[in-house]
């Protein structure tokens, strides 16, 4: 019959208590000792098995130290010491495993969000199947309170969807036709019909789970060092204990040193902090790919940002409407009707602004002619208008006055793209369009400076004027404009050589070379983006760029937590060894202190799970 850790601890504890009671009622001492021996065997058997397994691979670990000490204690007739050591060691191991389960609670909460059923339309009827049975192209129906089981596109319906499991966003997002939805998210109201684009292990949710689990197995440099240290440390303690016995002939003292010197708290000090930190990040929509990345992130000196889609929305918007001869509404109406057939991004921005300001406009141009590289020539309500750039005006003999030219130049100097609207005789007005800065970008830059980042720069393929305007607005240290992808890599190399560790922050689509070449690649808005998930070291699953300062703060808090644990473990180990050599710490009491130190290290790491839950608007820099 297999006995669990908890059952072993309970059973050996009961036997120890019974032994004490028997000794008190003056029963034959041997009977009481038998209970102690049985307790030691029950608790000590797994320890000895682990020790033998490790020895096969030429590893002398903590279990070997404890096993030697217990066998020695039994040989000397110190049955209470043998039982106490094995019981306390197993109790510590049990409490450690239970506490580690808590540090993985964020991952478990993700697993709990995995959908367990899907409703699809097959042969015209709704069929309930397992999510693994859904195939690409299926139509999936999701109702209020149900989990979405695929990554897909909404083809019918309107709903508010809780995307916290994927993006970390606390507020539900409205989803309508043509919007993208993700597996693991939950419909809070309304219903959706979704065309399955990604299914099974290809979904964003499945890939997040896989990457988080892999990240927890990727070790930090500190963790690797401590593991190497323990491999040499353990044999050294055995040699020291043998020398101690050789010179003192005190077997009890030598056995006590073997057990008390176990570096248990030191070995676990780093991995438990890393697991807690990665779990916390996953809960808040920040995917950190391993302990080494967690350590590295807090050491960055320079952050280099892509512009479009990272510091900006990535969607052109109308920022200003200026009319010279007619009203602004009349000017916008002409532009909206004139651009109604165009698929150009600037045209879509004008149409969107018109609908927001004037409502739906049904009019269409009577004639429309695209002038490549210049704009369009249209007839609206019997009149011909030109909508485009300066070159279009010049080609058609339209006179632009000094006042009008000064206005256009002023807008362009602020990074705006200006669309000019005119009749065949004169300019009627201008519409300024720009890729607007993200609402949380300014807050992010402030937070990064507050966190001590040495330099914040922008790398963009956009023109000099637009880059300068964004840089001024955000208060960046430097900007580099009109860069091709290889140009960004070259700039990153110069920044690394001049200032030290440099991170590249991009949208994960066209920044793959830069993300890969930087000391640390950080992708913004990685939900559903293959390149972001695969290339970057850190992925912010939502478009909330301010979470970058949270991720950096979490990294630093995790590293501090690791250091706290390491220093505490070293101090305790040193004090216990000194106590043993000074004959003030004995086997059972020393083992109790040792196991308590292990537990305190774990409890300290568990505090990381609460990082970021304090509701502060400023980035947390202390823990």
C-alpha positions, 0 to 999 in steps of 0.5 A: 500500500502506498503511503502519501507524505502527509500520511507518513508525517501523521503516522510517525508523529503519532508513534512518537507521541505514543512512545513519549506516553509509554515512557511516562507511565514507566513501561519497559523502555524497550517498548517505547524505543520500538515505537521510536524505531518504527516512527524513524523507519516510516518517516526515513524510508523515502529519505533513504530511497532518494539518497540511494537514487541520487548516489546512482548518478554520483550525486551526494545530496541532502538526503544522503546527509540525513540518512547517514546521521539517522543510521548513526543515531540508531547505531548509538541507540539514540532512537529519539534523535533518529525519529525526531530527525526523520519526522522533522525532515519529512514534515519540512518536505511536506510543508514545502510541497504544500507551500509550493502548490500555493506558489503555483496557484496562478497557473492552476487558476489558468488551468481551471479556466480551460474550457471543458465543452464546446457547442458547434453547429454540425449538419444544421443542429447544435452539438455539444462536444469536447474542445479537442474535437473542434476543427478549424472552420467550425461554427462555435456558439457561446452563451452567457457564462460560458467559456470560449473554446477556440481562437476565432472570429465573431460572425454573429452576435454582440457580447461583453467578454472577460479576457482576464485569462489572456490579456490580464484586463479586468474590464470586459471587452465588447465583441461584435462581428469581425472581432477576434476572440480567444480560447479561455475567455468568458462571455458575460452577456449576450451571445456569439457565433464564432468561426474557429480559426485556431483549435486545440493546442494551437490556441493562444490559451494553450500556448500560454499554459505551455510557455508558462510551464516551460518558463518555470523549468528554465533556471536562473543563473543564481539558481544554477550556481546554487545547485552547483554549490550544493553538489560540492558543499554536501561532500565537503560537509561529509569530509568535515564530519569525518575529520571531526570524528577522527580528531574528537572521537565524538560520533554524536557531534559528527552526525549532528554536523551532517544533518544540521549542515544540510543546505535545504533552505539555500537550495530552495531559496531561488526556485521558489521565488522564481516560480512565485514571480512567474505565476504572479506575472501570468495572473496579470497578463505578463508572460515571462519566459524563465528564471534567467529572463526574470533576473535579467529584466530588472537589470536593463539600463536602456529601453528602446521602443518601436513607435507604431503599435507600441507607443502609438495606437497604430491606427491613424486618427483625425486630430484636427479639421481646419476650414477656410472658405466653408464650415468644418462640417461641410468640409468633412462631409465633402471629404467623407463622401469623396473618400467613400470608395477608397481603402487607404488608411487615411481615407478610413480615418476620415470616414470614421471621424465623419461618422463620429461627428456627422452620423452616417452619410449615405452620399456617394461621389458621382465621379471618382478618379484616383491620382496615384501618389497624389490623392483623388479627384471627385464630383460631389453634388455636381461640383469637382473637388480635389482631396490629397497632397500639395502635389495634387494641388500644384498639378491642377493649378490650385493656389495655396495662400501663405496663410494656408501654407503656414498652417499646413507646415505647422501641422506637419512640424507636429508630426501630422499628415495633412490632407488638403481639400480644394475646389478647382479654384482654391483651397477649402480646408485641411484635415490633419491625421496622425497615429495618436499616442497611447493613453498610457504611454506618458504614464509608462515613461514617467514610471520607467524614470521613477524606476531608475531606467537610464535611457528611454529611446524610440526606434521607428521607420517613420519619417523624421517629423513624425518621430520628433513630434512623438518624442517631444510629446512623450519626453523621450531621451532620443529617437532614431527615425526612418530605420529599416529592420536591420537599421534597428538592430544596428542602433540596438548594438550601439546602445548596448555597447555605450550604455549596457543591457538594452531591451527592445519593446515592439509589437512582435509583428515587424520587430522580430529581428530587433526583439531577437538581437536585444539583450531582452525582447519585450512584445506588446499585445501578444495575444494571438500573435505567433511572432510575439509569443515565439521571439520575445522573452517577455510578452505583455498579453494586452495592449496596456503598455503601462504593464511594462513598468509592472513587469520590471517592478515584479522582476526586481521584487523577485530578485530582491526576494531571492537575495533575501532568501539566500542571505537568510539561508546562509546566515542560518546555516552558518549559525547552526554549524557554529552552534554544533561545533560549539556544542550548543546546538543538538541534533533534534533542536538543530533539525527543527531550526533547519526545517523552520528556516526552509519554511520561512524561505518559502513563506517569504517567496509566497509574498510575491504572489501578492505583488501588484494587488495593492491598487497603487497607481505608481509602480511598486519598487519595494516588496 
